[in-house]
Amino acid sequence: MNWDQIQGNWTQAKGKLREQYGDLTDDELEQAKGNDEQLAGLIQSKYGKSREEAHRELDRLFP
């Protein structure tokens, strides 16, 4: 799935993200609004992962 599709189906995508990354708040997810760079940054800061690792996880979550 590409990021344009994820942004179009943001409500469903937020649900998947909440399941995988429970520490992300609704406000943070709403602010990111499907922007892969912002989401990777949030995952990086909240979970102590590298940006590359965060991108790989997002790619696995949204194939």
PDB file of N, CA, C, O and CB in Angstrom:
ATOM      1  N   MET A   1       0.864  -1.171   0.000  1.00  0.00           N
ATOM      2  CA  MET A   1       0.000   0.000   0.000  1.00  0.00           C
ATOM      3  C   MET A   1       0.909   1.232   0.000  1.00  0.00           C
ATOM      4  O   MET A   1       1.911   1.282   0.714  1.00  0.00           O
ATOM      5  CB  MET A   1      -0.982  -0.001   1.240  1.00  0.00           C
ATOM      6  N   ASN A   2       0.547   2.199  -0.795  1.00  0.00           N
ATOM      7  CA  ASN A   2       1.374   3.411  -0.784  1.00  0.00           C
ATOM      8  C   ASN A   2       0.794   4.422   0.205  1.00  0.00           C
ATOM      9  O   ASN A   2      -0.331   4.277   0.683  1.00  0.00           O
ATOM     10  CB  ASN A   2       1.466   4.033  -2.209  1.00  0.00           C
ATOM     11  N   TRP A   3       1.584   5.433   0.492  1.00  0.00           N
ATOM     12  CA  TRP A   3       1.198   6.378   1.546  1.00  0.00           C
ATOM     13  C   TRP A   3       0.025   7.255   1.154  1.00  0.00           C
ATOM     14  O   TRP A   3      -0.657   7.781   2.034  1.00  0.00           O
ATOM     15  CB  TRP A   3       2.367   7.248   1.909  1.00  0.00           C
ATOM     16  N   ASP A   4      -0.235   7.433  -0.135  1.00  0.00           N
ATOM     17  CA  ASP A   4      -1.440   8.166  -0.544  1.00  0.00           C
ATOM     18  C   ASP A   4      -2.687   7.379  -0.142  1.00  0.00           C
ATOM     19  O   ASP A   4      -3.676   7.957   0.308  1.00  0.00           O
ATOM     20  CB  ASP A   4      -1.434   8.430  -2.078  1.00  0.00           C
ATOM     21  N   GLN A   5      -2.634   6.055  -0.309  1.00  0.00           N
ATOM     22  CA  GLN A   5      -3.765   5.213   0.084  1.00  0.00           C
ATOM     23  C   GLN A   5      -3.933   5.209   1.604  1.00  0.00           C
ATOM     24  O   GLN A   5      -5.053   5.233   2.114  1.00  0.00           O
ATOM     25  CB  GLN A   5      -3.571   3.773  -0.434  1.00  0.00           C
ATOM     26  N   ILE A   6      -2.824   5.180   2.309  1.00  0.00           N
ATOM     27  CA  ILE A   6      -2.889   5.187   3.775  1.00  0.00           C
ATOM     28  C   ILE A   6      -3.528   6.480   4.259  1.00  0.00           C
ATOM     29  O   ILE A   6      -4.365   6.460   5.161  1.00  0.00           O
ATOM     30  CB  ILE A   6      -1.479   5.018   4.392  1.00  0.00           C
ATOM     31  N   GLN A   7      -3.140   7.598   3.669  1.00  0.00           N
ATOM     32  CA  GLN A   7      -3.741   8.877   4.055  1.00  0.00           C
ATOM     33  C   GLN A   7      -5.228   8.881   3.749  1.00  0.00           C
ATOM     34  O   GLN A   7      -6.010   9.441   4.518  1.00  0.00           O
ATOM     35  CB  GLN A   7      -3.050  10.044   3.332  1.00  0.00           C
ATOM     36  N   GLY A   8      -5.639   8.266   2.639  1.00  0.00           N
ATOM     37  CA  GLY A   8      -7.051   8.201   2.285  1.00  0.00           C
ATOM     38  C   GLY A   8      -7.856   7.320   3.218  1.00  0.00           C
ATOM     39  O   GLY A   8      -9.051   7.542   3.408  1.00  0.00           O
ATOM     40  N   ASN A   9      -7.211   6.323   3.800  1.00  0.00           N
ATOM     41  CA  ASN A   9      -7.873   5.402   4.734  1.00  0.00           C
ATOM     42  C   ASN A   9      -7.296   5.584   6.140  1.00  0.00           C
ATOM     43  O   ASN A   9      -7.022   4.610   6.840  1.00  0.00           O
ATOM     44  CB  ASN A   9      -7.707   3.925   4.265  1.00  0.00           C
ATOM     45  N   TRP A  10      -7.123   6.812   6.531  1.00  0.00           N
ATOM     46  CA  TRP A  10      -6.411   7.124   7.767  1.00  0.00           C
ATOM     47  C   TRP A  10      -7.075   6.537   9.005  1.00  0.00           C
ATOM     48  O   TRP A  10      -6.375   6.132   9.933  1.00  0.00           O
ATOM     49  CB  TRP A  10      -6.297   8.611   7.922  1.00  0.00           C
ATOM     50  N   THR A  11      -8.384   6.477   9.049  1.00  0.00           N
ATOM     51  CA  THR A  11      -9.072   5.940  10.221  1.00  0.00           C
ATOM     52  C   THR A  11      -8.680   4.483  10.457  1.00  0.00           C
ATOM     53  O   THR A  11      -8.382   4.103  11.590  1.00  0.00           O
ATOM     54  CB  THR A  11     -10.596   6.060  10.053  1.00  0.00           C
ATOM     55  N   GLN A  12      -8.675   3.664   9.405  1.00  0.00           N
ATOM     56  CA  GLN A  12      -8.273   2.267   9.533  1.00  0.00           C
ATOM     57  C   GLN A  12      -6.790   2.160   9.870  1.00  0.00           C
ATOM     58  O   GLN A  12      -6.394   1.321  10.679  1.00  0.00           O
ATOM     59  CB  GLN A  12      -8.580   1.499   8.243  1.00  0.00           C
ATOM     60  N   ALA A  13      -5.977   3.002   9.255  1.00  0.00           N
ATOM     61  CA  ALA A  13      -4.538   2.969   9.494  1.00  0.00           C
ATOM     62  C   ALA A  13      -4.227   3.316  10.946  1.00  0.00           C
ATOM     63  O   ALA A  13      -3.338   2.716  11.550  1.00  0.00           O
ATOM     64  CB  ALA A  13      -3.812   3.938   8.549  1.00  0.00           C
ATOM     65  N   LYS A  14      -4.951   4.276  11.508  1.00  0.00           N
ATOM     66  CA  LYS A  14      -4.731   4.641  12.913  1.00  0.00           C
ATOM     67  C   LYS A  14      -4.999   3.459  13.824  1.00  0.00           C
ATOM     68  O   LYS A  14      -4.294   3.268  14.815  1.00  0.00           O
ATOM     69  CB  LYS A  14      -5.624   5.824  13.312  1.00  0.00           C
ATOM     70  N   GLY A  15      -5.994   2.675  13.507  1.00  0.00           N
ATOM     71  CA  GLY A  15      -6.295   1.489  14.308  1.00  0.00           C
ATOM     72  C   GLY A  15      -5.143   0.500  14.308  1.00  0.00           C
ATOM     73  O   GLY A  15      -4.776  -0.030  15.356  1.00  0.00           O
ATOM     74  N   LYS A  16      -4.572   0.251  13.135  1.00  0.00           N
ATOM     75  CA  LYS A  16      -3.418  -0.643  13.044  1.00  0.00           C
ATOM     76  C   LYS A  16      -2.232  -0.087  13.823  1.00  0.00           C
ATOM     77  O   LYS A  16      -1.534  -0.820  14.523  1.00  0.00           O
ATOM     78  CB  LYS A  16      -3.027  -0.864  11.579  1.00  0.00           C
ATOM     79  N   LEU A  17      -2.018   1.209  13.692  1.00  0.00           N
ATOM     80  CA  LEU A  17      -0.897   1.835  14.390  1.00  0.00           C
ATOM     81  C   LEU A  17      -1.082   1.766  15.896  1.00  0.00           C
ATOM     82  O   LEU A  17      -0.116   1.543  16.626  1.00  0.00           O
ATOM     83  CB  LEU A  17      -0.739   3.287  13.951  1.00  0.00           C
ATOM     84  N   ARG A  18      -2.305   1.953  16.372  1.00  0.00           N
ATOM     85  CA  ARG A  18      -2.578   1.876  17.817  1.00  0.00           C
ATOM     86  C   ARG A  18      -2.317   0.464  18.345  1.00  0.00           C
ATOM     87  O   ARG A  18      -1.802   0.292  19.450  1.00  0.00           O
ATOM     88  CB  ARG A  18      -4.039   2.291  18.115  1.00  0.00           C
ATOM     89  N   GLU A  19      -2.683  -0.556  17.535  1.00  0.00           N
ATOM     90  CA  GLU A  19      -2.432  -1.935  17.955  1.00  0.00           C
ATOM     91  C   GLU A  19      -0.939  -2.206  18.070  1.00  0.00           C
ATOM     92  O   GLU A  19      -0.489  -2.843  19.023  1.00  0.00           O
ATOM     93  CB  GLU A  19      -3.072  -2.919  16.972  1.00  0.00           C
ATOM     94  N   GLN A  20      -0.181  -1.728  17.106  1.00  0.00           N
ATOM     95  CA  GLN A  20       1.254  -1.985  17.064  1.00  0.00           C
ATOM     96  C   GLN A  20       2.046  -1.088  18.015  1.00  0.00           C
ATOM     97  O   GLN A  20       3.010  -1.526  18.643  1.00  0.00           O
ATOM     98  CB  GLN A  20       1.763  -1.801  15.655  1.00  0.00           C
ATOM     99  N   TYR A  21       1.627   0.162  18.110  1.00  0.00           N
ATOM    100  CA  TYR A  21       2.382   1.164  18.881  1.00  0.00           C
ATOM    101  C   TYR A  21       1.440   1.848  19.867  1.00  0.00           C
ATOM    102  O   TYR A  21       1.005   2.977  19.640  1.00  0.00           O
ATOM    103  CB  TYR A  21       3.052   2.220  17.936  1.00  0.00           C
ATOM    104  N   GLY A  22       1.135   1.166  20.945  1.00  0.00           N
ATOM    105  CA  GLY A  22       0.162   1.647  21.920  1.00  0.00           C
ATOM    106  C   GLY A  22       0.551   2.929  22.641  1.00  0.00           C
ATOM    107  O   GLY A  22      -0.310   3.599  23.212  1.00  0.00           O
ATOM    108  N   ASP A  23       1.845   3.286  22.625  1.00  0.00           N
ATOM    109  CA  ASP A  23       2.281   4.506  23.302  1.00  0.00           C
ATOM    110  C   ASP A  23       2.009   5.771  22.501  1.00  0.00           C
ATOM    111  O   ASP A  23       2.115   6.873  23.038  1.00  0.00           O
ATOM    112  CB  ASP A  23       3.743   4.419  23.604  1.00  0.00           C
ATOM    113  N   LEU A  24       1.658   5.631  21.225  1.00  0.00           N
ATOM    114  CA  LEU A  24       1.356   6.814  20.415  1.00  0.00           C
ATOM    115  C   LEU A  24      -0.027   7.327  20.789  1.00  0.00           C
ATOM    116  O   LEU A  24      -0.985   6.557  20.852  1.00  0.00           O
ATOM    117  CB  LEU A  24       1.432   6.490  18.890  1.00  0.00           C
ATOM    118  N   THR A  25      -0.128   8.614  21.033  1.00  0.00           N
ATOM    119  CA  THR A  25      -1.409   9.194  21.436  1.00  0.00           C
ATOM    120  C   THR A  25      -2.266   9.505  20.214  1.00  0.00           C
ATOM    121  O   THR A  25      -1.769   9.586  19.091  1.00  0.00           O
ATOM    122  CB  THR A  25      -1.188  10.468  22.268  1.00  0.00           C
ATOM    123  N   ASP A  26      -3.549   9.675  20.454  1.00  0.00           N
ATOM    124  CA  ASP A  26      -4.462  10.065  19.375  1.00  0.00           C
ATOM    125  C   ASP A  26      -4.035  11.391  18.766  1.00  0.00           C
ATOM    126  O   ASP A  26      -4.084  11.565  17.548  1.00  0.00           O
ATOM    127  CB  ASP A  26      -5.907  10.161  19.894  1.00  0.00           C
ATOM    128  N   ASP A  27      -3.619  12.321  19.607  1.00  0.00           N
ATOM    129  CA  ASP A  27      -3.182  13.628  19.103  1.00  0.00           C
ATOM    130  C   ASP A  27      -1.966  13.499  18.199  1.00  0.00           C
ATOM    131  O   ASP A  27      -1.897  14.148  17.156  1.00  0.00           O
ATOM    132  CB  ASP A  27      -2.865  14.569  20.264  1.00  0.00           C
ATOM    133  N   GLU A  28      -1.001  12.663  18.590  1.00  0.00           N
ATOM    134  CA  GLU A  28       0.190  12.469  17.763  1.00  0.00           C
ATOM    135  C   GLU A  28      -0.162  11.837  16.427  1.00  0.00           C
ATOM    136  O   GLU A  28       0.339  12.254  15.383  1.00  0.00           O
ATOM    137  CB  GLU A  28       1.211  11.603  18.494  1.00  0.00           C
ATOM    138  N   LEU A  29      -1.030  10.825  16.465  1.00  0.00           N
ATOM    139  CA  LEU A  29      -1.440  10.181  15.219  1.00  0.00           C
ATOM    140  C   LEU A  29      -2.218  11.139  14.333  1.00  0.00           C
ATOM    141  O   LEU A  29      -2.038  11.151  13.115  1.00  0.00           O
ATOM    142  CB  LEU A  29      -2.282   8.943  15.511  1.00  0.00           C
ATOM    143  N   GLU A  30      -3.071  11.933  14.934  1.00  0.00           N
ATOM    144  CA  GLU A  30      -3.858  12.891  14.147  1.00  0.00           C
ATOM    145  C   GLU A  30      -2.950  13.950  13.543  1.00  0.00           C
ATOM    146  O   GLU A  30      -3.173  14.384  12.413  1.00  0.00           O
ATOM    147  CB  GLU A  30      -4.945  13.555  15.020  1.00  0.00           C
ATOM    148  N   GLN A  31      -1.946  14.365  14.270  1.00  0.00           N
ATOM    149  CA  GLN A  31      -1.019  15.366  13.746  1.00  0.00           C
ATOM    150  C   GLN A  31      -0.201  14.800  12.578  1.00  0.00           C
ATOM    151  O   GLN A  31       0.079  15.513  11.615  1.00  0.00           O
ATOM    152  CB  GLN A  31      -0.081  15.858  14.863  1.00  0.00           C
ATOM    153  N   ALA A  32       0.180  13.523  12.664  1.00  0.00           N
ATOM    154  CA  ALA A  32       0.965  12.909  11.600  1.00  0.00           C
ATOM    155  C   ALA A  32       0.126  12.699  10.345  1.00  0.00           C
ATOM    156  O   ALA A  32       0.652  12.806   9.237  1.00  0.00           O
ATOM    157  CB  ALA A  32       1.545  11.578  12.070  1.00  0.00           C
ATOM    158  N   LYS A  33      -1.154  12.407  10.488  1.00  0.00           N
ATOM    159  CA  LYS A  33      -2.104  12.248   9.381  1.00  0.00           C
ATOM    160  C   LYS A  33      -1.547  11.456   8.198  1.00  0.00           C
ATOM    161  O   LYS A  33      -1.736  11.851   7.047  1.00  0.00           O
ATOM    162  CB  LYS A  33      -2.544  13.600   8.902  1.00  0.00           C
ATOM    163  N   GLY A  34      -0.863  10.340   8.471  1.00  0.00           N
ATOM    164  CA  GLY A  34      -0.392   9.478   7.396  1.00  0.00           C
ATOM    165  C   GLY A  34       0.917   9.891   6.775  1.00  0.00           C
ATOM    166  O   GLY A  34       1.332   9.306   5.774  1.00  0.00           O
ATOM    167  N   ASN A  35       1.581  10.882   7.339  1.00  0.00           N
ATOM    168  CA  ASN A  35       2.879  11.303   6.818  1.00  0.00           C
ATOM    169  C   ASN A  35       3.922  10.316   7.331  1.00  0.00           C
ATOM    170  O   ASN A  35       4.177  10.251   8.534  1.00  0.00           O
ATOM    171  CB  ASN A  35       3.226  12.780   7.247  1.00  0.00           C
ATOM    172  N   ASP A  36       4.522   9.552   6.429  1.00  0.00           N
ATOM    173  CA  ASP A  36       5.432   8.491   6.848  1.00  0.00           C
ATOM    174  C   ASP A  36       6.658   9.015   7.582  1.00  0.00           C
ATOM    175  O   ASP A  36       7.155   8.348   8.490  1.00  0.00           O
ATOM    176  CB  ASP A  36       5.868   7.695   5.653  1.00  0.00           C
ATOM    177  N   GLU A  37       7.154  10.175   7.221  1.00  0.00           N
ATOM    178  CA  GLU A  37       8.315  10.738   7.917  1.00  0.00           C
ATOM    179  C   GLU A  37       7.962  11.113   9.356  1.00  0.00           C
ATOM    180  O   GLU A  37       8.736  10.852  10.277  1.00  0.00           O
ATOM    181  CB  GLU A  37       8.845  11.972   7.164  1.00  0.00           C
ATOM    182  N   GLN A  38       6.791  11.727   9.546  1.00  0.00           N
ATOM    183  CA  GLN A  38       6.369  12.082  10.906  1.00  0.00           C
ATOM    184  C   GLN A  38       6.119  10.835  11.748  1.00  0.00           C
ATOM    185  O   GLN A  38       6.491  10.789  12.920  1.00  0.00           O
ATOM    186  CB  GLN A  38       5.102  12.950  10.865  1.00  0.00           C
ATOM    187  N   LEU A  39       5.489   9.822  11.149  1.00  0.00           N
ATOM    188  CA  LEU A  39       5.239   8.587  11.890  1.00  0.00           C
ATOM    189  C   LEU A  39       6.543   7.906  12.281  1.00  0.00           C
ATOM    190  O   LEU A  39       6.686   7.437  13.410  1.00  0.00           O
ATOM    191  CB  LEU A  39       4.379   7.633  11.060  1.00  0.00           C
ATOM    192  N   ALA A  40       7.486   7.850  11.360  1.00  0.00           N
ATOM    193  CA  ALA A  40       8.782   7.248  11.667  1.00  0.00           C
ATOM    194  C   ALA A  40       9.466   8.026  12.793  1.00  0.00           C
ATOM    195  O   ALA A  40      10.074   7.426  13.680  1.00  0.00           O
ATOM    196  CB  ALA A  40       9.683   7.213  10.406  1.00  0.00           C
ATOM    197  N   GLY A  41       9.371   9.342  12.763  1.00  0.00           N
ATOM    198  CA  GLY A  41       9.951  10.157  13.825  1.00  0.00           C
ATOM    199  C   GLY A  41       9.309   9.895  15.176  1.00  0.00           C
ATOM    200  O   GLY A  41       9.996   9.842  16.196  1.00  0.00           O
ATOM    201  N   LEU A  42       7.991   9.732  15.186  1.00  0.00           N
ATOM    202  CA  LEU A  42       7.295   9.422  16.436  1.00  0.00           C
ATOM    203  C   LEU A  42       7.734   8.072  16.992  1.00  0.00           C
ATOM    204  O   LEU A  42       8.002   7.936  18.186  1.00  0.00           O
ATOM    205  CB  LEU A  42       5.779   9.431  16.219  1.00  0.00           C
ATOM    206  N   ILE A  43       7.804   7.078  16.113  1.00  0.00           N
ATOM    207  CA  ILE A  43       8.218   5.743  16.533  1.00  0.00           C
ATOM    208  C   ILE A  43       9.654   5.783  17.042  1.00  0.00           C
ATOM    209  O   ILE A  43      10.000   5.148  18.038  1.00  0.00           O
ATOM    210  CB  ILE A  43       8.083   4.735  15.369  1.00  0.00           C
ATOM    211  N   GLN A  44      10.468   6.536  16.340  1.00  0.00           N
ATOM    212  CA  GLN A  44      11.869   6.673  16.739  1.00  0.00           C
ATOM    213  C   GLN A  44      11.982   7.263  18.143  1.00  0.00           C
ATOM    214  O   GLN A  44      12.713   6.739  18.983  1.00  0.00           O
ATOM    215  CB  GLN A  44      12.629   7.552  15.733  1.00  0.00           C
ATOM    216  N   SER A  45      11.264   8.339  18.393  1.00  0.00           N
ATOM    217  CA  SER A  45      11.389   9.001  19.692  1.00  0.00           C
ATOM    218  C   SER A  45      10.710   8.226  20.816  1.00  0.00           C
ATOM    219  O   SER A  45      11.245   8.173  21.923  1.00  0.00           O
ATOM    220  CB  SER A  45      10.806  10.391  19.616  1.00  0.00           C
ATOM    221  N   LYS A  46       9.557   7.627  20.567  1.00  0.00           N
ATOM    222  CA  LYS A  46       8.823   6.920  21.621  1.00  0.00           C
ATOM    223  C   LYS A  46       9.407   5.562  21.951  1.00  0.00           C
ATOM    224  O   LYS A  46       9.347   5.118  23.098  1.00  0.00           O
ATOM    225  CB  LYS A  46       7.392   6.753  21.220  1.00  0.00           C
ATOM    226  N   TYR A  47       9.978   4.891  20.938  1.00  0.00           N
ATOM    227  CA  TYR A  47      10.421   3.516  21.132  1.00  0.00           C
ATOM    228  C   TYR A  47      11.930   3.341  21.034  1.00  0.00           C
ATOM    229  O   TYR A  47      12.427   2.222  21.164  1.00  0.00           O
ATOM    230  CB  TYR A  47       9.759   2.635  20.131  1.00  0.00           C
ATOM    231  N   GLY A  48      12.670   4.427  20.807  1.00  0.00           N
ATOM    232  CA  GLY A  48      14.118   4.354  20.776  1.00  0.00           C
ATOM    233  C   GLY A  48      14.681   3.574  19.606  1.00  0.00           C
ATOM    234  O   GLY A  48      15.752   2.976  19.711  1.00  0.00           O
ATOM    235  N   LYS A  49      13.976   3.577  18.509  1.00  0.00           N
ATOM    236  CA  LYS A  49      14.417   2.864  17.314  1.00  0.00           C
ATOM    237  C   LYS A  49      15.092   3.838  16.362  1.00  0.00           C
ATOM    238  O   LYS A  49      14.901   5.051  16.456  1.00  0.00           O
ATOM    239  CB  LYS A  49      13.228   2.158  16.620  1.00  0.00           C
ATOM    240  N   SER A  50      15.876   3.300  15.452  1.00  0.00           N
ATOM    241  CA  SER A  50      16.468   4.157  14.424  1.00  0.00           C
ATOM    242  C   SER A  50      15.390   4.517  13.416  1.00  0.00           C
ATOM    243  O   SER A  50      14.378   3.825  13.302  1.00  0.00           O
ATOM    244  CB  SER A  50      17.675   3.455  13.723  1.00  0.00           C
ATOM    245  N   ARG A  51      15.610   5.592  12.695  1.00  0.00           N
ATOM    246  CA  ARG A  51      14.641   6.015  11.684  1.00  0.00           C
ATOM    247  C   ARG A  51      14.470   4.923  10.624  1.00  0.00           C
ATOM    248  O   ARG A  51      13.357   4.674  10.162  1.00  0.00           O
ATOM    249  CB  ARG A  51      15.088   7.344  11.024  1.00  0.00           C
ATOM    250  N   GLU A  52      15.570   4.273  10.239  1.00  0.00           N
ATOM    251  CA  GLU A  52      15.504   3.206   9.241  1.00  0.00           C
ATOM    252  C   GLU A  52      14.672   2.024   9.742  1.00  0.00           C
ATOM    253  O   GLU A  52      13.876   1.448   9.001  1.00  0.00           O
ATOM    254  CB  GLU A  52      16.915   2.736   8.874  1.00  0.00           C
ATOM    255  N   GLU A  53      14.872   1.679  11.010  1.00  0.00           N
ATOM    256  CA  GLU A  53      14.104   0.585  11.600  1.00  0.00           C
ATOM    257  C   GLU A  53      12.617   0.945  11.655  1.00  0.00           C
ATOM    258  O   GLU A  53      11.764   0.102  11.375  1.00  0.00           O
ATOM    259  CB  GLU A  53      14.629   0.257  13.015  1.00  0.00           C
ATOM    260  N   ALA A  54      12.310   2.178  12.009  1.00  0.00           N
ATOM    261  CA  ALA A  54      10.913   2.627  12.056  1.00  0.00           C
ATOM    262  C   ALA A  54      10.280   2.552  10.671  1.00  0.00           C
ATOM    263  O   ALA A  54       9.132   2.129  10.538  1.00  0.00           O
ATOM    264  CB  ALA A  54      10.822   4.066  12.605  1.00  0.00           C
ATOM    265  N   HIS A  55      11.017   2.960   9.642  1.00  0.00           N
ATOM    266  CA  HIS A  55      10.496   2.878   8.271  1.00  0.00           C
ATOM    267  C   HIS A  55      10.257   1.421   7.863  1.00  0.00           C
ATOM    268  O   HIS A  55       9.251   1.113   7.225  1.00  0.00           O
ATOM    269  CB  HIS A  55      11.473   3.551   7.282  1.00  0.00           C
ATOM    270  N   ARG A  56      11.179   0.529   8.231  1.00  0.00           N
ATOM    271  CA  ARG A  56      10.997  -0.889   7.892  1.00  0.00           C
ATOM    272  C   ARG A  56       9.749  -1.447   8.571  1.00  0.00           C
ATOM    273  O   ARG A  56       8.990  -2.201   7.963  1.00  0.00           O
ATOM    274  CB  ARG A  56      12.239  -1.711   8.306  1.00  0.00           C
ATOM    275  N   GLU A  57       9.541  -1.071   9.834  1.00  0.00           N
ATOM    276  CA  GLU A  57       8.354  -1.562  10.547  1.00  0.00           C
ATOM    277  C   GLU A  57       7.075  -1.026   9.907  1.00  0.00           C
ATOM    278  O   GLU A  57       6.095  -1.757   9.773  1.00  0.00           O
ATOM    279  CB  GLU A  57       8.410  -1.157  12.035  1.00  0.00           C
ATOM    280  N   LEU A  58       7.082   0.223   9.519  1.00  0.00           N
ATOM    281  CA  LEU A  58       5.906   0.786   8.848  1.00  0.00           C
ATOM    282  C   LEU A  58       5.648   0.100   7.521  1.00  0.00           C
ATOM    283  O   LEU A  58       4.495  -0.133   7.156  1.00  0.00           O
ATOM    284  CB  LEU A  58       6.080   2.284   8.630  1.00  0.00           C
ATOM    285  N   ASP A  59       6.714  -0.226   6.790  1.00  0.00           N
ATOM    286  CA  ASP A  59       6.560  -0.931   5.523  1.00  0.00           C
ATOM    287  C   ASP A  59       5.982  -2.329   5.732  1.00  0.00           C
ATOM    288  O   ASP A  59       5.202  -2.808   4.908  1.00  0.00           O
ATOM    289  CB  ASP A  59       7.902  -1.021   4.801  1.00  0.00           C
ATOM    290  N   ARG A  60       6.363  -2.989   6.838  1.00  0.00           N
ATOM    291  CA  ARG A  60       5.798  -4.301   7.148  1.00  0.00           C
ATOM    292  C   ARG A  60       4.341  -4.188   7.589  1.00  0.00           C
ATOM    293  O   ARG A  60       3.524  -5.052   7.270  1.00  0.00           O
ATOM    294  CB  ARG A  60       6.622  -4.988   8.237  1.00  0.00           C
ATOM    295  N   LEU A  61       4.026  -3.144   8.308  1.00  0.00           N
ATOM    296  CA  LEU A  61       2.659  -2.944   8.801  1.00  0.00           C
ATOM    297  C   LEU A  61       1.700  -2.594   7.671  1.00  0.00           C
ATOM    298  O   LEU A  61       0.535  -2.993   7.682  1.00  0.00           O
ATOM    299  CB  LEU A  61       2.633  -1.844   9.858  1.00  0.00           C
ATOM    300  N   PHE A  62       2.211  -1.839   6.691  1.00  0.00           N
ATOM    301  CA  PHE A  62       1.389  -1.401   5.550  1.00  0.00           C
ATOM    302  C   PHE A  62       2.052  -1.845   4.242  1.00  0.00           C
ATOM    303  O   PHE A  62       2.661  -1.035   3.544  1.00  0.00           O
ATOM    304  CB  PHE A  62       1.192   0.155   5.565  1.00  0.00           C
ATOM    305  N   PRO A  63       1.928  -3.155   3.910  1.00  0.00           N
ATOM    306  CA  PRO A  63       2.596  -3.669   2.687  1.00  0.00           C
ATOM    307  C   PRO A  63       2.001  -3.110   1.405  1.00  0.00           C
ATOM    308  O   PRO A  63       2.457  -3.451   0.313  1.00  0.00           O
ATOM    309  CB  PRO A  63       2.514  -5.186   2.646  1.00  0.00           C
TER     310      PRO A  63
END
